[in-house]
Amino acid sequence: MKVQRIKACVAFLLMLASLAGAALWRPTERLADTRPLVKLDSLFPRQFANWVLDDRMPVQLVSPDTQAVLDKIYNQTITRTYVNPQGDRIMLSVAYGGDQSDATRAHRPDVCYPAQGFQIMSGENATLSLPEPAHSIRVRRLVARQGGRNEPITYWTTVGERVALSGTEQKLAQLSYSTRGVIPDGMLVRVSTIDIDVQNAYSVQQQFIADLALAIPSAQRSLVLGASHS
């Protein structure tokens, strides 16, 4: 009987310690509050380098059901199509969330494309060289196919100022901020083209991303591209 009481007391103390620890480690400062106000419509220019916005028709990169989910998860989303003088067309989709907690983890194309009936034909991580001051950025590349539509995709997600390409990397990035009492914001940036020539598509996408990197205001570049590194 005495042993049982001791065990009960120990369990109670451990429970109190757990609750106290949770309260102490709970993030309270929002990283978004320390940044310039994010407005995706102006953060991503409608015209830059040789690219201009093609707004002749609305762009629907995801199904209405998926878009409804994104609208609940993220504070802001934009979808656009850009074209250059050579006739290359890039579809851009961006989603920003001020709180990258478990409830707002990025909706990665590896998941949302198959959910819309696409097959993922291939997938790999890559590092793109970008002009100064961005240096380079880690990205994920996919090829999604549905019927006759072949869509090479380049995308990345940020948690705070860290690029996180997998769910595990996102969790580690969140943990890194939470141990400092910070709730990180985050962004998913996706560019894609309709092209049977995958390598040509990736080349055009890399040029688009390089041009975009120079067009983003320096104060918000780390939010979109992650912290600069060589």
N, C-alpha and C positions, 0 to 999 in steps of 0.2 A: 504493500500500500504506500509505504514511504517512497519507494523507488518510483512508483507511478506519479506521485505528487512532484517529485524532483523532475521527472521527464516533462510533466505538464508545465512546470515553471520555466524550464529551459526552452520549451517550444514557444511559450508566451513571450519570453525575452527575445528570442530570435525573430518572432513576428514583429515585435516593437522595433527591433533594430532594422528589420527590412523596411518597415514603413518609414522610419526616420531616414534611412539611406535613400529611399525613393524620393522623399521630399527634398533632401539636400541636393540630389543629382538632377532633379527635374529642371530642364532648361527654362529660363525666364526671359532672356533677351532675344529679340527677333533680329536676325541679321539684316532683314529687309528694312528695318527702321534706321539702320546706320548707312544705308546706300541712298544714292539719288533715286527719286521716285521712278518706278519702272512703268513706262507706257510703250507697249510693244509696237503700236502703230507708228510712233516716231523713232523708237530705238532702231527699228529695221527700216532704212530709207526706201522710198518708193522708186528711187532712181540712184544708181551709183555705178562708177566705172562705165562699162558698155551695156549695163543691164537696166531695163526699164520695166515697170509694172505693166502687165497685160491684164486690164480689167474689163475686157470685152464680154467675158462671161464669168459667172461665179465659179469658184473652185470648191469642190467637195472631195477632200482626200480621204475621208472616213465616212462610214455609214451614219445616218441620223442617230441611231441608237448609241453608237460609239461616241459621237460628238456630244450627246447629252451627258454621257458619263464624264467626258473630259471637262465639260462646262462645270460639273459639280466638283471635280478634283482641283482644277486650276483656277487662279484668279483671272487670267487673261489667255486667250488663244488667238492666233491669226493664221490664215491660210492664203497664200498668194501664188501667182505664176509670173515669172520674169522671163523676158526674151532678150536676146542680144542681136546685133546686126547680122550675124551669121545664121540666124533663125533657130539657135539653140534655145530650148525652153526648159526652165527649171521650176519645179513645184517646191515651194517652201511652206513648212508647217512648224509653228513655234507654240509651245505651251509654257506658261510661267506660273509657278506657285510660290506664294510667300511663306509657306510652311511645308518643308519637305520632311514631314513626319511619316510614320507608317501609313497614315490615311491618305497621303498625297504623293506616294511614290510614283515615279514617272511611268507613263503608259508606253512601254517600249514597243517598237514596230515588230520585234520578234514575236510578240504576243498578239497585238491588235490586228496585224495583217492576216494571220491564219484565222482569226475570229471572224474576218470578213470574207472568207472563202479563198484566200490566196494560199499558194504553196510557197514555202521558203526553199528556193533551189540551192542557195549557198549562203554562207555567212562567215565573216572573218573580221578580226580587229586589225586596224591599220593606224599609222601615224602620218599625218599630212604636214608637209613643210609649208609654212605660211610666211608672208613678209613680216619684217619688223613692225611693231614690237611683239607680235604674237608668237613668233618662232615656230611652234608646232602645236598640233592638237591630236590627241588620241580619238579615234572614231571607230564606229562599227559599220561595216558594209554588208548589205544583204542584196539578194536578188529575189524579188517576189513575182510570182506568175499566176495569172488567172485567165484561163482561155488563151486568147491571142495577145493579151496584155503582158508585156515583159517590163518590169519596173525595177531597175537598179536603184538602191537607196544608200545614202550616207547619213548617219545620224550620230548624235552624242547627247549625253545628259550632264548637267552640272548640279552638284550639291554644294551650295555656297560657292567657293572658288575652286572646287575640285571637280575634275571630270570623272564620272563614274559610269562605266559601260555595262556593268552587270548588277544584278540585285545584291550580290555580296558586297561589291564595291560601294554601292549606295548605302548599305547598312553600316559599313565601316566608316564612311564619310559622315553619316549622321551621328554615329557614336563619338567620333572625334570632336564634333562641335558640341554635342550634348555634355560631354565631360567638362567643357568650359562654360557650361550654362547657356549655350547659344542654340537657338532654333534657326537652322539654315533655310534660306530660300533655294530655289532651283529652277532649272529650265531644261526642256527638251527641244532640240533643234533638229529638224529633219529636212533633207533636200532629196529630191528624186526626179527621175526623168523616165519617159517611155522610150526605150531603145533596146533593140535586139543585140546591139554591139555593147556588151557590158563594159569593156575597157574604155571605149570612147565615152560612155556615159560617166564613168568615174573620173576621167580626165576633165570633162566639162564641169562636173560637180566640184572638183578640187579648185578649178580656176574661179568658179563662182564663190566658193567659201573664202578663197584668198582675197578676192575683191571685196567681199562683205566684211572681212576682218578689218580692212583699212577704213571702211565706211562707218564702223561702229564707234561712237564717242569713247575716248580713252577711259573716262571715269566709269564706264559700264562694260568695258571689254572683258574683264575677268568674270563677270556674271554670265556672259554669253559663251566665252571660249575657255574659261578656267584660268587659273593663274599662269602667267607666262613662264615658260621654261625652255631651255635650249635643247 
